[in-house]
């Protein structure tokens, strides 16, 4: 069986805002998750980069053997001349139908800039865009106001609800893994108040780790209360990310076991963003064992390069295919969105074809699973 997935639209369940004028690095620098000053020759020697380069050359009508500088120059010329047309052509080529945008990145906290979602919508005229509200920028902006603890709790809840309503948001999101890890625990109000006082009273980034953990755990659980009340999924960053900022020892989704199994907080639907990679087998187990847990493959796709099919097969060992969703974690440049979808279709087809060939699933099941993973599962979960 040969699966042709080209006609199936994709819902990108996790991606970010971008604008051409905010592109600060050379194009090759966006094909690594490291923020360290890597040797460009090392980036360009990855299979991920070489595959992207050849595909981008074909998209632009250039020879695959063209020097990367020529490819990058033509790409930038077209992008800057007419961003709407260029991005529209990229997304049409990749079959991207809907974007679920985490508006918390880039942010003043992370990059010193914010992007207006309305301006982004205007650039992507006609694209179906839905909004995800990230909790950490709300915490960051309120912390600067030096509120009392009770005032902060009330203002935090009010601001999250305001943003959910303003954007008709489809989910909440947390990146607590970057800060204090995923081993979240309940924090009594008195201890949370002391932790808040320590964090608010310390210079930025200098509060002790115990106070920071209590502070962040408490306010993540406050946001989960809203997710339960509104019946909205909570996306949780798991696994790899910007390095060296992320400590992947603390971002193993297995650390979330208490939260997802708790009698109360287990009522929230949790989406393991990035499939927990490289802890993706643990993520697959959690998705198989808990009805409230789903996952998306963003950032794992496209950044595992040629490993997409094999990583998917490892997820398929346990995770119900009805709870796996496509995503790219597209950020800063539109080509990450585009190449993620292109690579994913190829890897998904190869993975499912191998299961059919081995007699594990039928042709009909494979085709239905592909439609679900590319868009149907997300449409069901996020009520698109």
C-alpha positions in Angstrom: 0.0 0.0 0.0 1.2 3.5 -0.8 -0.5 6.2 1.3 -1.0 9.5 -0.5 -1.7 12.1 2.2 -1.2 15.2 0.0 -4.9 16.0 -0.2 -5.5 15.8 3.6 -5.4 19.2 5.3 -3.2 19.7 8.4 -4.1 21.4 11.7 -0.9 22.7 13.2 -1.7 22.4 16.9 1.2 24.2 18.3 3.1 27.1 16.7 4.0 30.8 17.3 3.7 34.3 15.9 6.3 35.6 13.5 6.9 38.8 11.4 9.5 39.2 8.6 11.0 42.4 10.1 11.8 40.6 13.4 14.0 38.1 11.7 17.4 38.8 13.2 19.5 35.7 12.3 20.7 34.1 9.1 18.3 31.5 7.8 20.5 28.5 8.7 20.5 29.5 12.4 16.8 28.7 12.7 17.4 25.0 12.1 18.8 24.3 15.5 17.3 24.5 19.0 20.5 25.7 20.5 20.9 29.3 21.4 24.7 28.9 21.7 27.1 30.2 19.0 27.3 27.1 17.0 29.6 26.7 14.0 27.4 27.2 10.9 29.2 24.3 9.2 27.9 22.0 11.9 24.3 23.2 11.5 24.5 22.7 7.7 26.0 19.2 8.0 22.8 17.9 9.7 20.4 15.7 7.6 17.6 18.0 8.7 19.3 21.0 7.2 20.3 19.2 3.9 16.7 17.9 3.4 15.2 21.3 4.1 17.7 23.0 1.7 16.8 20.7 -1.2 13.1 21.0 -0.6 13.2 24.8 -0.3 15.2 25.0 -3.5 12.6 23.0 -5.3 9.8 25.2 -3.9 11.6 28.3 -5.2 12.2 26.8 -8.6 16.0 26.6 -8.1 18.3 23.6 -8.6 18.7 21.4 -5.5 22.5 21.8 -6.0 22.3 25.6 -5.8 24.5 27.2 -3.0 22.5 27.8 0.1 23.4 31.5 0.0 21.6 31.7 -3.4 18.6 29.8 -2.0 18.4 32.0 1.1 18.8 35.2 -0.9 15.9 34.3 -3.2 13.7 33.2 -0.3 14.3 36.4 1.6 13.7 38.5 -1.5 10.3 36.9 -2.1 9.4 37.0 1.6 10.2 40.6 2.2 8.6 41.7 -1.1 5.2 40.2 -0.3 5.0 38.3 3.0 1.3 37.4 2.6 1.8 35.8 -0.9 5.0 34.0 0.1 3.7 32.6 3.3 0.4 31.7 1.7 2.2 29.8 -1.1 4.4 27.9 1.5 1.3 26.9 3.6 -0.6 25.8 0.5 2.3 23.7 -0.6 2.4 22.0 2.8 -1.4 21.7 3.1 -1.6 23.7 6.3 -5.3 24.5 6.9 -5.5 25.8 10.5 -2.9 27.2 13.0 -3.2 27.0 16.8 -1.0 29.9 17.8 0.6 30.2 21.3 0.8 34.0 21.6 3.1 33.7 24.6 6.2 33.6 22.3 7.9 35.8 21.4 7.2 37.9 24.4 8.8 40.7 26.3 9.9 38.2 28.9 11.7 35.9 26.5 12.8 38.1 23.6 12.1 41.7 24.6 9.3 42.0 22.0 5.7 41.3 21.6 3.8 40.6 18.3 0.2 41.8 17.9 -2.0 38.8 17.0 -4.1 41.1 14.9 -1.1 42.2 12.8 -0.2 38.5 12.3 -3.7 37.7 11.1 -3.6 40.5 8.6 -0.3 39.2 7.2 -1.7 35.7 6.9 -4.9 36.9 5.2 -7.5 34.1 4.9 -5.6 31.6 7.1 -7.7 29.9 9.9 -6.0 31.0 13.1 -7.0 30.0 16.6 -5.3 31.3 19.8 -3.7 29.6 22.8 -3.1 31.6 25.9 0.2 31.0 27.7 0.2 31.5 31.5 3.8 32.6 32.1 3.7 36.0 30.3 0.6 36.8 32.5 2.6 36.0 35.6 5.5 38.0 34.4 3.6 41.1 33.7 1.6 41.0 36.9 4.7 40.4 39.0 6.1 43.8 38.0 3.1 45.5 39.6 4.2 44.5 43.1 0.7 43.4 44.2 -0.2 41.8 47.4 -0.6 38.0 47.2 -4.4 38.0 47.3 -4.5 40.8 44.7 -2.1 38.9 42.5 -4.2 35.8 42.7 -7.4 37.7 41.7 -5.6 39.7 39.0 -4.0 36.6 37.5 -7.3 34.8 37.3 -9.0 37.8 35.8 -6.3 38.4 33.2 -6.3 34.8 32.1 -10.1 34.8 31.7 -10.0 38.2 29.9 -7.5 36.8 27.4 -9.4 33.6 26.9 -12.5 35.7 26.1 -10.8 38.3 24.0 -9.2 35.8 21.7 -11.9 33.1 21.9 -9.0 30.9 22.8 -9.0 27.1 22.3 -6.5 26.2 25.1 -4.2 27.3 27.8 -0.5 26.6 27.8 2.4 26.4 30.3 6.1 26.2 29.9 6.8 25.5 33.6 9.3 22.8 32.4 11.7 25.5 31.5 11.7 27.0 35.0 11.2 24.5 37.7 10.3 21.3 36.0 7.3 19.1 35.6 7.1 17.4 39.0 4.2 19.7 40.0 2.8 19.3 43.5 -0.1 21.0 45.4 1.1 24.1 47.4 -0.9 25.2 50.5 -2.0 28.9 50.3 0.1 30.0 53.2 3.3 28.5 51.7 2.3 29.9 48.3 2.0 33.4 49.8 5.4 33.1 51.4 6.9 31.9 48.1 5.2 34.8 46.2 6.7 37.3 48.6 10.1 35.8 48.1 9.8 35.9 44.3 8.3 39.4 44.2 10.9 40.8 46.6 14.0 39.4 44.9 15.8 40.8 41.8 14.5 39.2 38.6 15.8 35.6 38.4 17.4 35.6 41.8 14.7 34.1 44.1 15.7 30.7 45.5 14.6 27.6 43.7 12.3 26.3 46.4 10.3 29.6 46.4 10.2 29.7 42.6 8.9 26.1 42.5 6.2 26.7 45.0 5.2 30.0 43.2 5.1 28.4 39.8 3.4 25.1 40.9 0.7 27.1 42.8 -0.2 29.3 39.8 -0.1 26.5 37.3 -2.7 24.7 39.4 -4.7 27.9 39.6 -4.7 28.0 35.8 -5.7 24.3 35.7 -8.8 25.3 37.7 -9.8 27.6 34.9 -9.1 24.9 32.3 -11.4 22.6 34.2 -14.1 25.3 34.6 -13.9 26.3 30.9 -13.4 22.7 29.7 -10.3 23.7 27.8 -7.2 21.7 27.2 -4.0 22.7 29.0 -0.9 22.3 26.7 2.2 21.5 28.7 5.7 21.8 27.3 7.5 18.5 27.7 10.8 17.2 26.5 13.3 19.1 24.5 13.4 22.9 23.8 15.7 25.8 23.5 19.1 24.7 24.8 20.8 25.3 27.2 17.7 26.9 28.8 15.8 23.6 29.0 16.9 20.8 31.4 15.4 17.7 29.8 15.9 15.8 33.0 13.2 17.9 34.5 10.9 18.0 31.4 10.2 14.2 31.3 6.4 13.9 31.1 6.6 11.0 33.6 7.0 13.7 36.2 3.4 14.8 35.6 2.0 11.5 36.9 0.6 13.1 40.1 -1.1 16.0 38.2 -2.8 13.8 35.6 -3.8 11.1 38.1 -5.1 13.4 40.8 -8.8 13.1 41.6 -9.5 16.8 41.0 -6.8 18.1 38.6 -7.1 14.9 36.6 -10.4 16.3 35.3 -8.3 18.7 33.1 -7.3 17.6 29.6 -3.5 17.7 29.4 -1.7 17.8 26.0 1.9 16.7 26.2 3.4 19.2 23.7 6.4 18.0 21.7 5.5 14.4 22.6 8.0 14.6 25.5 10.9 13.9 23.0 13.4 12.4 23.8 11.1 10.9 26.5 8.4 10.2 23.9 7.9 6.5 24.9 6.9 7.7 28.4 4.5 10.1 26.8 3.1 7.3 24.7 2.5 5.3 27.8 0.8 8.2 29.6 -1.5 8.8 26.6 -2.4 5.1 26.6 -3.1 4.9 30.4 -5.0 8.1 31.1 -8.1 9.3 29.3 -7.3 12.9 30.0 -3.9 12.9 28.3 -3.2 13.6 24.6 0.0 14.6 22.8 1.2 16.5 19.8 4.4 15.9 17.9 5.5 19.6 17.5 9.2 20.3 17.6 10.0 16.6 17.5 8.7 17.3 13.9 10.7 18.7 12.1 13.8 18.7 14.4 14.4 14.9 14.4 15.0 15.2 10.7 15.0 11.8 9.1 13.8 10.1 12.3 10.1 11.1 12.0 8.8 7.7 10.9 10.7 5.7 13.5 9.8 8.1 16.3 6.1 7.8 15.3 6.3 4.0 15.3 7.6 4.2 18.9 4.7 6.4 19.8 2.3 4.0 18.0 3.6 1.1 20.2 1.2 2.2 23.0 -0.5 5.5 22.4 -4.0 5.4 20.8 -3.7 7.0 17.4 -6.9 8.8 18.1 -5.1 11.0 20.7 -2.0 11.9 18.6 -1.9 15.2 16.8 0.3 17.0 14.3 2.1 20.2 15.3 5.3 21.9 14.1 6.2 24.4 16.9 6.8 26.7 14.0 8.5 29.9 15.2 10.3 33.0 13.9 10.3 32.0 10.3 7.5 30.5 8.2 9.7 27.7 6.7 9.6 25.8 10.0 5.8 25.6 9.8 6.0 24.6 6.1 8.9 22.0 6.4 7.3 20.5 9.5 4.1 19.7 7.6 6.0 18.4 4.6 8.3 16.2 6.6 5.4 14.9 8.8 3.3 13.8 5.8 6.3 11.8 4.5 7.1 10.3 7.9 3.5 9.5 8.8 2.9 7.8 5.4 6.1 5.7 5.8 5.2 4.7 9.4 1.6 3.7 8.5 2.7 1.9 5.3 5.1 -0.2 7.4 2.3 -1.2 9.8 0.1 -2.2 6.9 2.9 -4.2 5.2 3.5 -6.1 8.5 -0.1 -7.0 8.8 -0.7 -4.9 12.0 -3.4 -2.7 10.5 -5.7 -2.5 7.5 -5.5 0.0 4.7 -8.7 1.6 5.8 -7.5 1.9 9.4 -4.2 3.5 8.2 -6.0 6.1 6.1 -8.4 7.0 8.8 -5.6 7.3 11.4 -3.7 9.6 9.0 -6.7 11.9 8.7 -7.2 11.9 12.4 -3.5 12.7 13.3 -3.2 15.4 10.6 -6.4 17.2 11.6 -9.4 15.2 12.8 -8.2 14.5 16.3 -7.3 18.2 16.9 -10.7 19.3 15.5 -12.4 17.0 18.0 -10.2 18.0 21.0 -10.2 21.8 20.4 -13.7 21.9 19.0 -12.5 23.6 15.7 
